[in-house]
Amino acid sequence: MSNAERIRRMARAQAAVPPGPPGPGAAPAATLWADTHFAFDPEWFKHILAHPGAVLQAGGRPVLAHLPAGIDDPHAPGLTVIDYDARPTLYNHALRKRECPFVEPLTRQTAPEIERRSYYGAYKGATDLLTKYLWPEAAFALTRMAARAGLSPNMVTTIGSLLCIAATLLFARGDYWSGLALGFLFMVLDTVDGKLARCTITSSWWGNIFDHGLDLIHPPIWWLAWGLGTRATAHPLDDARLVAIMVAIMAAYAAQRLIEGLFIRAFGMHIHVWRRFDTWFRLFTARRNPNMAILFVALAAGRPDRGLEAVAWWSLLSLLVHAGQLLGAFAARRRGPLRSWLSEE
């Protein structure tokens, strides 16, 4: 897309587009001014929009400004200058991280680096080990391909959902390696759809429901299918053991999600961004990707049954950690309001 279209999408996403031209005799309106010779992270647009009279400057040139009514010059005196060259940091509530969002002159030479910075800027500050370290480059290549092919994020999510279903069926019949291959591709696409939505500024209500709903529902179904698939191996799980394992996993999974929701409701932030430890533990906590790493190691050792047992134990241990985090937060609040360590200057 053109840079002007990219900026228009930012404006629409932030509901910063007037419903129509002002009527006769209408009072002058404030103006959002942007230099299309620069590309910048959408977080800067959101920040400047929320700060009337502010102007973002890079290399001595105005890049983005929120001009009060009656002012049409970003060089006008009295504006609050934010100097990008001083590398100011912003706290991104949606992605749960503090960083200096990018601003770059847009040229043919800088465009590839801008694409890369836009992609990595769309990563959450607290995520799992595999998403953060194993496949970012592969997901970056696929995100770029999807954008250039004109695929929407919902199209990518739909492709991923089909792979997710196929992996489930393969797990259930004990064809674990094939299932892992499709499951791995699905997990990568689960990164791609979100990054594509943020980089192309095409997030939608339905896309958010579709993506997060799929993420919420499929992991327990995978674990059950994995357990059923052991019946085709040399070490099958009998019904009693499988029921006990699934009860433990499901109870821990539901309780962890409940604790995360209670934490947000009580403290206005995610449980994974309160302290450094909480962000670090998010790398390993019993979510889908760390659990899949456990199953992969167990399968390589020839014991998929032990892998599912290990997932159950790790889920219960992670639940204890989450419960400790919640109780610790309530105790800490007695000494004053809680703040995320990522939101600190």
C-alpha distance (Angstrom), angle and dihedral (degrees) to the residues before:
residue distance angle dihedral
M1 . . .
S2 3.78 . .
N3 3.78 117.8 .
A4 3.81 89.8 -115.3
E5 3.82 89.7 56.1
R6 3.80 90.2 48.0
I7 3.81 90.3 54.1
R8 3.82 91.0 46.5
R9 3.80 88.9 54.2
M10 3.80 89.8 52.0
A11 3.79 89.0 52.1
R12 3.81 92.7 49.6
A13 3.81 91.3 46.7
Q14 3.80 89.8 54.3
A15 3.81 93.3 42.0
A16 3.80 88.4 -118.7
V17 3.81 95.4 136.5
P18 3.83 114.7 101.9
P19 3.82 113.7 -123.5
G20 3.81 90.4 -122.7
P21 3.79 144.7 -29.4
P22 3.81 116.0 -52.4
G23 3.78 115.5 -94.6
P24 3.79 125.3 -117.4
G25 3.78 112.0 -65.1
A26 3.82 93.4 11.5
A27 3.79 116.2 154.7
P28 3.84 115.6 -103.6
A29 3.78 112.0 -90.0
A30 3.77 131.4 -139.3
T31 3.81 114.6 -99.9
L32 3.77 134.2 -139.6
W33 3.79 106.6 -145.2
A34 3.81 123.6 -166.7
D35 3.79 134.9 178.9
T36 3.83 106.8 -136.6
H37 3.80 90.3 -157.7
F38 3.82 85.6 78.4
A39 3.78 130.8 62.7
F40 3.79 117.1 -151.1
D41 3.78 140.1 176.7
P42 3.84 115.0 -92.4
E43 3.80 87.9 -121.7
W44 3.80 88.6 71.4
F45 3.81 89.9 53.9
K46 3.79 90.3 52.0
H47 3.82 91.5 47.1
I48 3.79 96.0 48.6
L49 3.81 91.2 44.2
A50 3.81 88.8 57.0
H51 3.82 93.4 49.0
P52 3.83 114.2 61.4
G53 3.78 112.2 -155.0
A54 3.82 93.6 25.8
V55 3.80 123.9 127.4
L56 3.81 125.1 -169.0
Q57 3.78 111.8 -143.3
A58 3.80 130.8 -169.2
G59 3.78 125.7 -177.6
G60 3.80 88.8 -4.6
R61 3.83 92.0 -58.2
P62 3.82 126.2 111.0
V63 3.81 110.8 -114.5
L64 3.80 104.5 172.0
A65 3.79 130.4 4.4
H66 3.80 140.2 178.6
L67 3.80 100.4 -146.8
P68 3.80 118.6 -163.1
A69 3.80 119.5 -125.9
G70 3.78 111.5 -71.1
I71 3.81 95.1 24.2
D72 3.80 120.1 99.5
D73 3.81 101.2 162.5
P74 3.86 119.1 85.1
H75 3.82 87.5 -157.2
A76 3.81 92.0 60.1
P77 3.82 115.8 128.0
G78 3.77 119.1 -106.0
L79 3.81 97.1 41.9
T80 3.81 119.7 127.0
V81 3.81 107.0 -115.1
I82 3.80 119.7 -147.7
D83 3.80 107.3 -163.3
Y84 3.80 110.2 -148.4
D85 3.80 90.4 -167.4
A86 3.83 87.9 67.8
R87 3.85 87.1 60.0
P88 3.81 99.4 -127.1
T89 3.80 114.9 -165.9
L90 3.80 129.3 -134.5
Y91 3.79 129.6 -163.1
N92 3.80 110.8 -124.3
H93 3.81 106.0 -152.1
A94 3.80 94.8 -172.5
L95 3.81 94.4 52.4
R96 3.81 94.8 31.5
K97 3.79 98.9 -129.1
R98 3.81 143.1 107.2
E99 3.78 118.2 -132.8
C100 3.79 144.9 128.6
P101 3.83 103.6 -94.4
F102 3.78 114.2 -136.3
V103 3.80 128.0 -94.8
E104 3.81 116.9 -179.0
P105 3.81 136.5 167.7
L106 3.81 105.4 -108.9
T107 3.80 113.1 -125.1
R108 3.76 135.2 139.0
Q109 3.80 88.3 -99.2
T110 3.81 96.3 49.6
A111 3.83 97.2 42.0
P112 3.86 95.8 89.0
E113 3.80 91.7 51.3
I114 3.81 90.7 46.5
E115 3.82 89.3 53.5
R116 3.79 89.9 51.7
R117 3.81 93.9 47.1
S118 3.79 91.3 47.0
Y119 3.80 90.3 52.2
Y120 3.80 96.8 46.8
G121 3.80 90.1 42.2
A122 3.82 87.5 61.7
Y123 3.82 92.3 62.7
K124 3.77 119.7 107.5
G125 3.77 118.2 -114.7
A126 3.82 91.9 -129.7
T127 3.79 117.6 42.9
D128 3.79 141.2 126.4
L129 3.78 129.0 -68.8
L130 3.81 97.2 -107.8
T131 3.79 95.8 47.8
K132 3.78 92.0 46.9
Y133 3.80 100.9 43.5
L134 3.82 114.1 9.7
W135 3.80 108.9 54.1
P136 3.84 111.4 12.4
E137 3.82 92.8 114.0
A138 3.80 93.6 46.9
A139 3.80 90.4 48.0
F140 3.82 90.1 47.3
A141 3.81 91.2 55.3
L142 3.81 91.4 47.6
T143 3.81 92.3 46.5
R144 3.80 90.6 52.7
M145 3.82 91.0 47.5
A146 3.81 92.1 48.6
A147 3.81 92.3 49.4
R148 3.79 93.0 49.4
A149 3.81 91.5 45.9
G150 3.80 90.1 53.8
L151 3.82 95.0 -117.2
S152 3.78 115.9 157.9
P153 3.82 121.7 -135.7
N154 3.82 89.4 -110.8
M155 3.81 90.2 55.5
V156 3.81 89.3 54.1
T157 3.82 90.8 47.5
T158 3.82 90.0 50.7
I159 3.81 91.6 52.0
G160 3.79 88.9 47.8
S161 3.81 92.3 50.3
L162 3.81 90.6 55.3
L163 3.81 89.9 51.0
C164 3.82 89.1 48.0
I165 3.82 91.4 54.3
A166 3.80 92.2 46.2
A167 3.82 90.8 50.2
T168 3.82 89.8 50.8
L169 3.81 91.9 53.9
L170 3.81 91.9 47.5
F171 3.81 91.9 49.9
A172 3.82 90.8 50.2
R173 3.80 92.2 56.2
G174 3.81 94.0 45.0
D175 3.80 96.3 -107.3
Y176 3.79 89.7 133.5
W177 3.80 102.6 161.0
S178 3.80 93.3 51.9
G179 3.78 89.6 45.1
L180 3.79 91.4 50.5
A181 3.80 91.0 50.8
L182 3.82 92.2 53.8
G183 3.79 91.4 38.9
F184 3.80 90.7 52.8
L185 3.80 91.2 51.7
F186 3.80 89.7 48.6
M187 3.81 90.9 51.2
V188 3.80 90.3 51.9
L189 3.81 90.8 49.0
D190 3.80 87.7 49.6
T191 3.80 85.2 64.7
V192 3.80 93.5 42.1
D193 3.82 98.0 56.2
G194 3.79 93.6 53.8
K195 3.79 94.1 44.7
L196 3.80 90.8 46.6
A197 3.81 90.7 52.4
R198 3.80 92.8 49.5
C199 3.82 96.6 41.8
T200 3.81 94.6 47.8
I201 3.82 91.8 35.7
T202 3.80 92.7 -126.6
S203 3.81 101.1 128.6
S204 3.80 113.6 147.4
W205 3.79 139.1 -174.9
W206 3.80 92.3 -114.8
G207 3.81 92.9 44.9
N208 3.80 90.1 53.8
I209 3.82 91.8 49.3
F210 3.83 92.6 45.1
D211 3.80 95.2 48.3
H212 3.79 98.8 41.1
G213 3.78 93.4 39.7
L214 3.80 90.5 55.2
D215 3.81 90.4 46.8
L216 3.79 91.1 51.7
I217 3.81 98.7 46.5
H218 3.79 108.2 38.7
P219 3.86 105.3 58.3
P220 3.85 96.6 70.9
I221 3.81 89.0 45.5
W222 3.81 89.2 53.5
W223 3.81 91.7 51.5
L224 3.80 92.0 49.8
A225 3.81 91.2 47.8
W226 3.80 89.7 49.1
G227 3.79 90.5 53.2
L228 3.80 92.9 48.6
G229 3.79 89.4 49.5
T230 3.81 92.1 60.9
R231 3.82 87.2 75.1
A232 3.80 87.1 75.6
T233 3.83 91.9 53.9
A234 3.80 136.0 74.5
H235 3.82 90.4 -102.1
P236 3.80 108.1 47.7
L237 3.78 122.1 -178.4
D238 3.79 111.3 -124.1
D239 3.78 118.5 -133.2
A240 3.82 95.2 -100.4
R241 3.81 94.0 51.5
L242 3.80 92.6 44.2
V243 3.81 91.9 50.6
A244 3.81 91.4 48.4
I245 3.82 91.7 48.8
M246 3.79 93.7 47.3
V247 3.81 92.9 47.2
A248 3.81 89.4 52.8
I249 3.81 93.6 46.7
M250 3.80 95.3 44.2
A251 3.80 94.2 45.4
A252 3.80 92.2 48.3
Y253 3.80 92.2 44.4
A254 3.80 93.5 50.7
A255 3.80 93.1 43.2
Q256 3.81 92.8 50.3
R257 3.79 91.3 51.2
L258 3.80 89.8 48.1
I259 3.81 91.3 50.7
E260 3.81 90.8 49.6
G261 3.80 90.1 51.8
L262 3.82 92.5 47.0
F263 3.80 90.3 50.0
I264 3.81 92.2 53.4
R265 3.80 91.5 46.8
A266 3.80 94.2 47.3
F267 3.80 100.6 39.8
G268 3.81 106.4 20.1
M269 3.80 95.4 -121.8
H270 3.79 140.7 75.5
I271 3.77 118.4 -85.3
H272 3.81 89.8 -124.4
V273 3.80 95.8 63.6
W274 3.80 103.5 48.0
R275 3.82 99.5 90.8
R276 3.78 134.5 5.5
F277 3.81 89.2 -106.3
D278 3.80 91.3 55.7
T279 3.82 92.2 53.1
W280 3.82 90.4 46.0
F281 3.81 92.6 49.2
R282 3.82 90.1 52.4
L283 3.82 86.2 71.2
F284 3.81 90.9 67.4
T285 3.80 108.9 19.0
A286 3.80 116.8 128.3
R287 3.78 99.5 -85.1
R288 3.80 124.5 129.8
N289 3.79 100.3 -82.9
P290 3.84 98.9 48.5
N291 3.81 88.6 44.1
M292 3.79 90.6 52.2
A293 3.81 89.2 52.7
I294 3.82 88.3 55.0
L295 3.82 91.5 50.1
F296 3.81 91.5 47.3
V297 3.82 92.2 54.5
A298 3.81 91.8 46.6
L299 3.81 91.9 48.4
A300 3.81 90.6 50.3
A301 3.81 86.9 54.2
G302 3.81 90.2 51.4
R303 3.82 95.9 -111.5
P304 3.80 111.9 104.1
D305 3.81 88.4 160.1
R306 3.80 91.7 59.9
G307 3.77 88.6 48.1
L308 3.81 92.3 60.0
E309 3.79 90.2 46.6
A310 3.81 89.0 52.2
V311 3.82 90.0 51.2
A312 3.82 89.1 54.0
W313 3.81 93.0 50.7
W314 3.81 92.5 44.9
S315 3.80 90.4 49.1
L316 3.80 90.9 53.6
L317 3.80 92.2 46.5
S318 3.81 91.0 48.8
L319 3.79 88.8 50.3
L320 3.81 90.1 55.8
V321 3.81 90.1 51.1
H322 3.82 91.4 49.4
A323 3.81 91.1 48.5
G324 3.80 89.1 51.1
Q325 3.80 90.2 50.1
L326 3.80 91.7 52.3
L327 3.80 94.5 47.0
G328 3.80 90.9 44.7
A329 3.81 90.8 52.6
F330 3.81 92.3 52.5
A331 3.79 89.7 49.8
A332 3.82 92.3 47.4
R333 3.80 91.9 50.5
R334 3.78 89.7 66.3
R335 3.80 87.1 69.7
G336 3.79 93.8 49.7
P337 3.81 143.4 -59.6
L338 3.80 117.1 -38.8
R339 3.80 120.7 -116.6
S340 3.77 129.8 -171.0
W341 3.78 112.7 -112.2
L342 3.83 86.4 -134.5
S343 3.81 91.6 59.6
E344 3.81 93.8 57.2
E345 3.79 118.2 106.0
